[in-house]
Amino acid sequence: MSTRKISLDITILAGAVSVFIGCTGPPNNQDERSDSRQSREVPILAKQLEEKAATSAARIPEDVRQTYAQGIETVRATGIEKSAKQVGDAAIDAELLGWDGKRVKLSELWQEGPIVLMWYRGGWCPYCNIQLRAMQQSMDKLEHAGARLVVLTPELPEKAKETAEANDLDIVALHDKDNTVAQKYGLVFKLPEAIIPAYRDRLKLPEYNGNDVMELPLAATYVIDKSGKIIYAFLDADYKKRAEPIDVIKAVEASAQE
């Protein structure tokens, strides 16, 4: 068989495979391939969080693990995941100060385009740091989708700056002083009594937040559209669970198509 005929046969076979895939695949298979590439490129946050949880579980005594697990269930039992702001609700406006000294008004941002509003508990929380790094790595895709990331935290501005520097972040967190905005979103819960000593004495929560109030916000993530309506909400009493970046990006993209 000549080299020319072999080349021709390969070309025909490749064309046949292409037609076969096109006929049997979904109507928007180009979009599916694009989503597949995006899924591979965006950090898989859940896996990173699970690995951290497994590592922590291996070194923490069983009784301590049970105490923290019970704490999560105590928070969940309050119904906070359902009573907090949900998809379809109007977002709460606020003006906050970033650790860079600049003030930001939320409504001015979402009027320009959708925003991703994300709370993190503090730099003392390893799961928060993992999420922050994942969102930093996803920033280009998030902005390409047309959204802006807005991060809120109850920790003091100087602590938030330290968190950014320790995690090599370009993100400037806004100071939600005394969880004021989180309260309006219905995200704040009192720490269960059994875990207060660990948060107060070992994690030094009062030093981070500048007060002695043993309260924290859920590590919630919202997507807010240009009209100020919540179109995506991630709410989980388990601090080891966070919104997956790819899901947030998809929510932003869906908003742009409406």
QUIGIUR-V145848 format. One record per residue. N is the residue number from 0. RES is the residue in one letter. PHI is phi as a letter, one per 20 degrees, with the letter a starting at -180 (* if undefined). PSI is psi in degrees with one decimal (999 if undefined). NEAR is the number of other C-alpha atoms within 12 Angstrom. Layout:
n res phi psi near
N RES PHI PSI NEAR
N RES PHI PSI NEAR
This chain:
n res phi psi near
0 M * 136.8 8
1 S f 158.4 8
2 T f -36.1 9
3 R f -40.2 10
4 K f -38.6 11
5 I f -45.3 12
6 S f -41.5 13
7 L f -42.8 14
8 D f -42.6 15
9 I f -41.9 14
10 T f -43.3 14
11 I f -43.2 14
12 L f -43.3 14
13 A f -39.2 14
14 G f -39.6 14
15 A f -42.2 14
16 V f -41.1 15
17 S f -42.8 15
18 V f -39.8 13
19 F f -46.1 13
20 I f -40.6 16
21 G f -34.1 15
22 C f -33.2 13
23 T e -15.4 12
24 G f 175.3 16
25 P f 157.8 13
26 P g -34.4 12
27 N d 48.7 14
28 N f -24.9 16
29 Q f -42.4 14
30 D f -36.7 13
31 E f -42.2 14
32 R f -38.3 15
33 S f -42.3 14
34 D f -36.7 20
35 S f -43.3 14
36 R f -41.4 15
37 Q f -39.2 24
38 S f -36.9 22
39 R f -33.6 15
40 E e -35.0 19
41 V f 134.6 28
42 P g 137.5 29
43 I e 91.7 26
44 L f -41.5 34
45 A g -41.1 24
46 K f -42.8 19
47 Q f -40.3 25
48 L f -39.8 30
49 E f -40.1 21
50 E f -39.8 19
51 K f -42.4 23
52 A f -39.7 25
53 A f -41.0 15
54 T f -43.0 13
55 S f -41.7 19
56 A f -31.2 19
57 A f -21.9 13
58 R d -9.6 13
59 I e 133.8 15
60 P g 150.6 12
61 E g -42.8 13
62 D f -34.6 14
63 V f -42.1 19
64 R g -41.5 20
65 Q f -37.0 16
66 T f -44.4 21
67 Y f -39.9 31
68 A f -41.4 23
69 Q f -34.7 21
70 G f -41.9 27
71 I f -44.9 30
72 E f -32.5 21
73 T f -42.8 22
74 V f -44.0 31
75 R f -36.5 27
76 A f -17.8 18
77 T f -15.0 21
78 G n 14.2 19
79 I f -31.4 29
80 E f -26.0 28
81 K e -27.1 20
82 S e -18.5 21
83 A f 166.4 36
84 K g 138.5 33
85 Q c 173.7 27
86 V g 132.9 24
87 G n -19.1 18
88 D f 157.3 22
89 A f 136.6 23
90 A f 155.4 35
91 I e 127.7 27
92 D e 154.7 25
93 A a 157.5 28
94 E d 123.2 22
95 L c 162.0 31
96 L d 131.0 28
97 G e 164.6 30
98 W f -10.3 31
99 D e 2.1 22
100 G n -2.1 16
101 K e 141.9 15
102 R e 143.2 19
103 V c 130.0 25
104 K d 120.6 20
105 L g -44.0 33
106 S f -31.9 26
107 E f -30.8 21
108 L f -49.1 27
109 W f -18.5 32
110 Q f -22.8 20
111 E e -22.2 18
112 G r 167.8 29
113 P f 147.3 40
114 I c 150.9 42
115 V d 113.6 45
116 L d 115.1 44
117 M c 129.9 43
118 W e 139.7 43
119 Y c 148.4 44
120 R f -38.3 45
121 G r 162.2 45
122 G f -15.8 36
123 W f -13.3 30
124 C e 110.9 28
125 P f -31.1 28
126 Y f -34.2 31
127 C f -42.6 36
128 N f -38.5 35
129 I f -43.8 40
130 Q f -42.8 41
131 L f -42.4 47
132 R f -38.2 31
133 A f -41.0 34
134 M f -35.6 41
135 Q f -43.5 29
136 Q f -23.4 25
137 S e 2.4 34
138 M g -43.9 29
139 D g -43.8 21
140 K f -36.5 30
141 L f -45.1 32
142 E f -35.6 23
143 H f -32.9 19
144 A f -12.8 27
145 G o 12.9 31
146 A d 166.1 35
147 R c 135.9 37
148 L e 128.8 40
149 V c 116.1 42
150 V d 130.0 43
151 L d 149.0 44
152 T b 146.4 49
153 P f -11.6 47
154 E f 149.3 41
155 L g 150.0 32
156 P g -41.4 31
157 E f -32.0 27
158 K f -39.6 31
159 A f -36.1 41
160 K f -42.0 28
161 E f -39.9 25
162 T f -43.7 33
163 A f -43.9 32
164 E f -39.2 20
165 A f -28.1 19
166 N d 7.8 25
167 D l 51.6 19
168 L d 144.5 25
169 D e -9.0 26
170 I f 131.3 33
171 V d 108.6 35
172 A f 144.7 42
173 L e 142.1 41
174 H e 111.2 40
175 D e 80.9 39
176 K g 126.7 30
177 D l 25.5 28
178 N l 31.5 36
179 T f -47.1 25
180 V f -40.1 32
181 A g -36.0 38
182 Q f -43.1 26
183 K f -26.8 20
184 Y e -4.9 36
185 G m 28.0 28
186 L e -8.0 41
187 V e 138.0 37
188 F c 153.1 32
189 K e 136.5 27
190 L f 133.0 30
191 P g 143.8 26
192 E g -38.9 20
193 A f -26.4 22
194 I d -2.2 28
195 I g -45.1 24
196 P g -40.1 19
197 A f -42.6 21
198 Y f -35.4 30
199 R f -46.3 25
200 D e -38.8 15
201 R e -46.3 15
202 L e -13.5 21
203 K m 44.3 24
204 L g -42.9 31
205 P g -35.8 27
206 E f -35.6 24
207 Y f -40.4 35
208 N e -11.3 33
209 G m 22.0 22
210 N b 170.9 19
211 D d 12.4 19
212 V f 120.8 23
213 M e 68.5 31
214 E c 151.6 30
215 L b 159.0 41
216 P e 154.5 42
217 L f 150.9 44
218 A e 68.8 40
219 A e 154.3 43
220 T c 129.2 43
221 Y c 151.0 49
222 V d 127.7 47
223 I d 128.2 44
224 D e -178.2 38
225 K f -20.2 28
226 S e -3.8 26
227 G n 20.1 30
228 K d 141.9 29
229 I f 122.8 32
230 I d -6.4 34
231 Y b 138.4 36
232 A b 129.2 36
233 F d 116.7 34
234 L c 118.3 35
235 D b 129.2 27
236 A f -19.4 34
237 D e 111.3 28
238 Y f -11.0 36
239 K e -3.4 35
240 K d 134.5 30
241 R c 160.3 39
242 A f 132.8 41
243 E f 128.7 33
244 P g -41.2 39
245 I f -34.2 31
246 D f -38.4 31
247 V f -44.4 42
248 I f -41.9 39
249 K f -37.8 29
250 A f -40.0 33
251 V f -44.0 37
252 E f -39.0 27
253 A f -36.5 20
254 S f -38.9 27
255 A f -24.9 21
256 Q e -11.3 11
257 E f 999 11
